[in-house]
Amino acid sequence: MISSPDSPQSHIPERHQASGLRFLTEQDGPSERLLKAKLVEFFNRDKSVQQAYLARVEMNKLESVAVCLKTRFGEDLGMAEKIGRVFATVFGPDQFMDILFLTDEREAELRAACPPFFTKE
């Protein structure tokens, strides 16, 4: 799991281990739809993202929202930083979010709870 740093003004992501991860449902609303649209534009230009989800998750017994990605190359801190910049254009630089890079097994779990908002054609 990668998340925004404790100092939200910085877009440099930090790597964390997610324990007790559980996928709950899709996160959706007007702001989330705007974020998804901006991310789809970005992913259409990027060649590594295969699927993307915006999901409510439970990690370490706490609920949060995460962008969950299935990519060709696995975990990518540079990608996380770019997604953080897109996120900041919608929610502001004082907010943060989690980004999960999915294995095949985790993606299968997530698909049972949440549809992808992006699939590479």
C-alpha positions as CSV (number, residue, x, y, z in Angstrom):
1,M,0.0,0.0,0.0
2,I,1.2,3.5,-0.7
3,S,-0.3,6.6,0.9
4,S,0.2,10.2,1.0
5,P,2.6,11.4,3.6
6,D,1.7,12.9,7.0
7,S,2.4,16.3,5.5
8,P,-0.3,16.5,2.8
9,Q,1.4,19.5,1.2
10,S,3.9,17.0,-0.3
11,H,2.9,14.7,-3.0
12,I,5.8,12.3,-2.3
13,P,4.2,8.9,-1.5
14,E,5.2,6.7,1.4
15,R,5.1,2.9,1.4
16,H,3.2,1.1,4.1
17,Q,2.2,-2.5,4.8
18,A,-1.5,-3.1,4.8
19,S,-2.6,-5.6,7.3
20,G,-6.1,-6.9,7.8
21,L,-7.1,-5.6,4.4
22,R,-10.7,-6.0,3.4
23,F,-12.5,-4.5,0.4
24,L,-16.0,-3.1,1.4
25,T,-17.7,-1.4,-1.6
26,E,-17.2,1.1,-4.4
27,Q,-16.8,4.7,-3.3
28,D,-19.0,7.0,-5.4
29,G,-20.3,10.5,-5.3
30,P,-20.0,13.7,-7.4
31,S,-16.4,14.4,-6.3
32,E,-15.4,10.8,-6.7
33,R,-16.9,10.8,-10.3
34,L,-14.8,13.8,-11.1
35,L,-11.7,12.1,-9.7
36,K,-12.5,9.0,-11.7
37,A,-12.9,11.0,-14.9
38,K,-9.6,12.8,-14.4
39,L,-7.8,9.5,-13.6
40,V,-9.3,7.8,-16.7
41,E,-7.8,10.6,-18.8
42,F,-4.5,10.0,-17.2
43,F,-4.7,6.2,-17.5
44,N,-5.6,6.5,-21.2
45,R,-2.2,8.2,-21.8
46,D,-0.3,5.8,-19.5
47,K,0.5,2.3,-20.7
48,S,0.9,0.5,-17.4
49,V,-2.5,0.6,-15.7
50,Q,-4.7,-2.3,-16.7
51,Q,-7.6,-1.8,-14.2
52,A,-8.4,0.9,-11.6
53,Y,-11.0,0.9,-8.8
54,L,-12.1,3.4,-6.2
55,A,-13.0,1.4,-3.2
56,R,-13.9,1.8,0.5
57,V,-11.4,-0.5,2.3
58,E,-10.7,-1.5,5.8
59,M,-7.1,-1.7,6.9
60,N,-5.8,-2.2,10.3
61,K,-9.4,-2.0,11.5
62,L,-9.9,1.5,10.0
63,E,-12.0,2.4,7.0
64,S,-10.6,4.6,4.2
65,V,-10.9,5.1,0.5
66,A,-8.3,3.8,-1.9
67,V,-7.4,3.9,-5.5
68,C,-6.7,0.3,-6.3
69,L,-4.6,-0.5,-9.4
70,K,-3.7,-3.5,-11.4
71,T,-0.6,-2.6,-13.4
72,R,1.7,-4.3,-15.8
73,F,4.7,-3.6,-13.6
74,G,3.4,-3.9,-10.0
75,E,4.0,-1.3,-7.4
76,D,5.2,2.1,-8.8
77,L,6.0,5.0,-6.5
78,G,6.2,7.4,-9.5
79,M,2.7,6.4,-10.6
80,A,1.5,6.9,-7.0
81,E,3.0,10.4,-7.0
82,K,1.2,11.3,-10.3
83,I,-2.1,10.0,-9.0
84,G,-1.6,12.0,-5.8
85,R,-1.3,15.1,-8.0
86,V,-4.5,14.3,-9.8
87,F,-6.2,13.7,-6.5
88,A,-5.1,17.1,-5.2
89,T,-6.7,18.9,-8.1
90,V,-10.1,17.5,-7.0
91,F,-9.9,17.3,-3.2
92,G,-7.1,19.9,-2.5
93,P,-3.6,19.5,-1.3
94,D,-4.5,19.1,2.4
95,Q,-6.3,15.8,1.8
96,F,-4.7,12.4,1.3
97,M,-5.6,9.0,0.0
98,D,-4.3,5.4,-0.2
99,I,-3.2,3.7,-3.3
100,L,-3.1,-0.1,-3.5
101,F,-1.3,-2.0,-6.1
102,L,-3.1,-5.3,-6.6
103,T,-2.0,-8.8,-7.1
104,D,-4.2,-11.2,-9.1
105,E,-5.5,-12.7,-5.9
106,R,-6.3,-9.3,-4.3
107,E,-8.0,-8.1,-7.5
108,A,-10.3,-11.1,-7.5
109,E,-11.3,-10.2,-3.9
110,L,-11.9,-6.6,-4.9
111,R,-14.0,-7.4,-8.0
112,A,-16.5,-9.2,-5.7
113,A,-17.0,-5.9,-3.8
114,C,-16.4,-3.1,-6.4
115,P,-16.4,-2.8,-10.2
116,P,-13.5,-1.2,-12.0
117,F,-14.0,2.4,-13.2
118,F,-11.2,1.9,-15.7
119,T,-10.2,-1.1,-17.8
120,K,-7.4,-0.8,-20.4
121,E,-8.8,-1.5,-23.9
